Each structure stands twice: as structure tokens, then as C-alpha cells.
Amino acid sequence: QVQLVESGGGSVQAGGSLRLSCAASVRTFTNYNMGWFRQAPGKEREFVAAVSVSDGRSSYADSVKDRFTISRDSAKNTVYLQMNRLILEDTAVYYCAAHTSYTTLLTTIPDAYWGHGTQVTVSS
């Protein structure tokens, strides 16, 4: 019953911005914590950001803090990832995830519900 669809990926130059979207069902959006993860070629999947369904608190990886912003739009059942001041190291496939535990999203790569991913490529 949990379905996540990412969009908004693409190719941008370093220093540019991109906005990713993750559309979810109403039940998923209102009952699950949402997060963004990414996986670069030859690397393990890593945590990027997450937002709590209970109180709206958000958390970020140190590598993206002050550059990325995660947000929820209840009217559209969508979670966003605003990506600013992009750098080459941000190049990866970005995945949306839904999980019942907010702390699990923050501390590990969870056994969560995943979207299929959207490619982000940053060039110099």
C-alpha cells in the first residue's frame, strides 16, 4: 500500500540548484516518517535528510547541512528536497524512503519502503 515516486532529478552545473519531489499516497504521507537517501557509483547508500511525521522536525547529513532543505506539503502529499549550492560530490541517485521509526531513518539504512530513485548529476 506504500508507494513512492521521485521526480525532479537532472543535470546541473556546480553551484546550481535542483528540487526533488517524492509523491506519496495519503495514508503513507500521514503515517510515515519520510527521508531522502542517495547512492553514488561504487559507493554505499547514505542518509541525506529526514522529516518527522509527528512534529515536523528535520535532520540532515553533515555533508549537505546548510545547503539542502527537506519539507512536507500536506496539500500535495509530497515531500521535497531543495538542493542548493550543488557540488560534484552530490552526484548520485536519490531515493525517497518511508519508515515508521524516525530514529531508524537517522541512524541506519533502514528496511524501509523505497522509491525507484531519480538521478542527479552535477558537472563542473
N, C-alpha and C positions, 0 to 999 in steps of 0.2 A: 504493500500500500504506500510505501515511501518512494517517491520519485523525484529526482533532482536533475535539472537541466541547466548546464552552464552555457554562457554566451558572452561575447564581448572581447574575446581574445583577438590577437592580431600582431602585426609587426610595427614597431615604433623605434625611433632613434633615442639614444641615451639622453636623459633629461626630460623626455616627454611623459605624457600621462595616458592612462588607459583605465577604463571602468568595466569590471567584470560583474556579471549578473548570474544569480542562481535562483531559478524559479522552482517553487515547491508547491505541493498540494496544501490546502488549508489546514488539514489535520497535522501534516508534517511541520508546517511553519509555526503553529501554535503550541505544539507539544514537544518539539525537539530543539536542542541547542544546535547552532549552526557554526560551521567552521570552514576555513579555506586552507588547503594544503597544496604543495607544489612538488614536482619531481623533475629535476634536470637530467639530461642524458648521462648515464653512468653513475648517477647518484641515487641515494635513498630518498623516499618521500619524506618531506619535512613540514612541520607546522608553520603556518603563516599568521593566521588570525582566527579568532573565535568570538562569538557573541552569545550571551546567556539569554535563554528564553524567559527566565523567571524575573530578572531585574534589569536586563539590557546591558549589563557590564560587558566590556570587551577586553581582549588581551591580544598582544602582538609578539611575534618573534623579534629578538633584538635587531636582526638584520633588516627589518622593514619598519621598525618603530619610527615614528615621526614622518614617514613617507606614505604609508598605506593607512586606509581607514575602512573599517568594516561597519556596515549599517544594515538595519532591517526596515522594510517598508511593509507594514501590515496591510495596507490597501491593495498592494500588488502581490502579496505572498512571496516576496523576493528579498534575498539578501545580496548586498553589493560589496564589492571590494574596489575602492577607489585607490588607484596606484599612481603616485606622483613621483617625480624625480627618478625615473626608472634608470637602472644601471644594467650593465651586461650580465651581471650575476643573477638578475631577476628572470632571465630566460629559462622557461620551464613550462611543463604542462600543469595547469592549475585545476585543482579538483575541489568541488564543494562536498561537504560531509554533514550528516545529521546524526546526532547521538543523544541519548537520554542523560548522559553524565557530562556536565560542563568541565569538571576537573579532568576527566579522562581525555577530552579533546586537548587540554593544555599540557598534559604530561606524557602522552604517548601517541603513536599512530594507532588509532582505535579500530576495532572491528565494528565499523560504522556503515551507514548507508552512504554510498558514493555516487556522484555523477560520473559521466564519462570523460570529463575534462575538456579544457579549452587551451589551446596553445598560445603562449605569449613569447614573442621573440624581440629582443632588444639589440639593436645594432649601433655601432659607433659612427 
